Amino acid sequence: TYIDMPISVNYILGINKLRYVFSAYFSGGFLVRYTLVDHVEPPTGDRYKKIEAESKKTEWSPFAGVRIGVTYQLNDNWSILALPEYRIGLHPDFYSSHLMSFGLNVGIIRRL
């Protein structure tokens, strides 16, 4: 389970109802709880053995990411947005590799 706190720089291009959004961000995520699962093949050639280890130790993981997408203005107060996202962990995790993820942020914006 991650608790994430992003700081982003956004650039919006367009004056029509359809606008393009470019975003770069840095976030510090706190890994609150995790379970490691590893599959090991014994030398005998038997079936895989599943090994699990659970940790409740809190770890800090910095991430950097980019989002490129669109917003569509429905009326003066409401817009919808869709932002595909790519992010990478800047600190190696417990397997000495960098975490990477792809996703899609979808939302509704209400202007006050």
C-alpha positions as CSV (number, residue, x, y, z in Angstrom):
1,T,0.0,0.0,0.0
2,Y,1.4,3.4,-1.1
3,I,0.6,6.8,0.2
4,D,1.8,9.3,-2.4
5,M,2.4,13.1,-2.3
6,P,3.0,14.5,-5.8
7,I,4.4,17.9,-6.8
8,S,3.7,18.6,-10.5
9,V,4.3,21.2,-13.2
10,N,1.5,21.3,-15.7
11,Y,1.2,23.0,-19.1
12,I,-2.1,23.3,-20.9
13,L,-2.2,24.1,-24.6
14,G,-5.4,25.2,-26.4
15,I,-8.2,27.7,-26.1
16,N,-11.1,25.6,-27.5
17,K,-13.1,23.0,-25.6
18,L,-10.5,20.3,-26.3
19,R,-7.1,21.2,-24.6
20,Y,-3.9,19.3,-24.4
21,V,-2.2,18.8,-21.0
22,F,1.5,18.1,-20.4
23,S,2.6,17.3,-16.9
24,A,5.9,16.3,-15.2
25,Y,6.0,15.5,-11.5
26,F,8.0,14.2,-8.6
27,S,6.4,12.3,-5.8
28,G,7.5,10.8,-2.6
29,G,5.6,7.6,-1.8
30,F,5.5,5.9,1.5
31,L,5.3,2.1,1.2
32,V,3.2,1.4,4.3
33,R,2.8,-2.4,4.0
34,Y,3.8,-5.0,1.5
35,T,4.1,-8.7,0.9
36,L,7.0,-10.2,-1.0
37,V,6.1,-13.3,-3.0
38,D,8.8,-15.4,-4.7
39,H,8.5,-18.6,-6.6
40,V,11.4,-21.0,-6.3
41,E,12.0,-24.1,-8.4
42,P,13.7,-26.8,-6.3
43,P,16.7,-28.6,-7.8
44,T,14.7,-31.8,-7.9
45,G,12.5,-30.3,-10.7
46,D,9.4,-30.4,-8.6
47,R,6.7,-27.8,-8.8
48,Y,7.4,-24.3,-7.7
49,K,7.5,-23.4,-4.1
50,K,5.8,-20.2,-3.0
51,I,7.6,-18.1,-0.4
52,E,5.9,-15.1,1.2
53,A,7.2,-12.5,3.5
54,E,5.1,-9.6,4.9
55,S,6.5,-6.4,6.3
56,K,4.9,-3.6,8.2
57,K,8.0,-1.4,8.0
58,T,7.4,2.0,6.4
59,E,9.8,2.8,3.5
60,W,10.1,6.0,1.5
61,S,10.3,5.7,-2.3
62,P,10.8,8.7,-4.6
63,F,9.1,8.6,-8.1
64,A,9.3,10.8,-11.2
65,G,6.6,10.7,-13.9
66,V,5.1,12.3,-17.0
67,R,1.5,12.6,-18.1
68,I,0.3,13.7,-21.6
69,G,-3.4,13.9,-22.2
70,V,-6.5,16.0,-22.9
71,T,-9.3,17.8,-21.1
72,Y,-12.7,18.5,-22.7
73,Q,-14.7,21.4,-21.4
74,L,-18.4,20.4,-21.1
75,N,-19.6,23.9,-20.0
76,D,-18.4,26.9,-18.1
77,N,-17.9,25.0,-14.9
78,W,-17.3,21.4,-15.8
79,S,-14.5,19.6,-17.6
80,I,-13.4,16.0,-18.0
81,L,-9.8,14.8,-18.3
82,A,-7.8,11.8,-19.4
83,L,-4.1,11.6,-18.8
84,P,-2.1,8.5,-19.6
85,E,0.9,8.3,-17.2
86,Y,4.3,6.7,-17.0
87,R,6.3,6.8,-13.8
88,I,9.6,5.3,-12.5
89,G,11.0,4.8,-9.1
90,L,14.2,6.7,-8.5
91,H,15.4,4.4,-5.7
92,P,15.9,0.7,-6.2
93,D,13.4,-1.5,-4.3
94,F,14.0,-4.7,-2.4
95,Y,14.9,-6.6,-5.6
96,S,17.5,-3.9,-6.6
97,S,15.4,-2.9,-9.5
98,H,13.5,0.3,-10.2
99,L,9.7,0.2,-10.0
100,M,7.9,1.3,-13.1
101,S,4.2,1.8,-13.8
102,F,1.8,2.8,-16.5
103,G,-1.7,4.1,-15.9
104,L,-4.5,6.3,-16.9
105,N,-5.8,9.2,-14.8
106,V,-9.4,10.0,-15.5
107,G,-11.2,12.8,-13.7
108,I,-13.8,15.5,-13.5
109,I,-12.9,19.2,-12.9
110,R,-15.3,21.7,-11.4
111,R,-14.3,25.3,-11.7
112,L,-15.5,27.5,-8.7
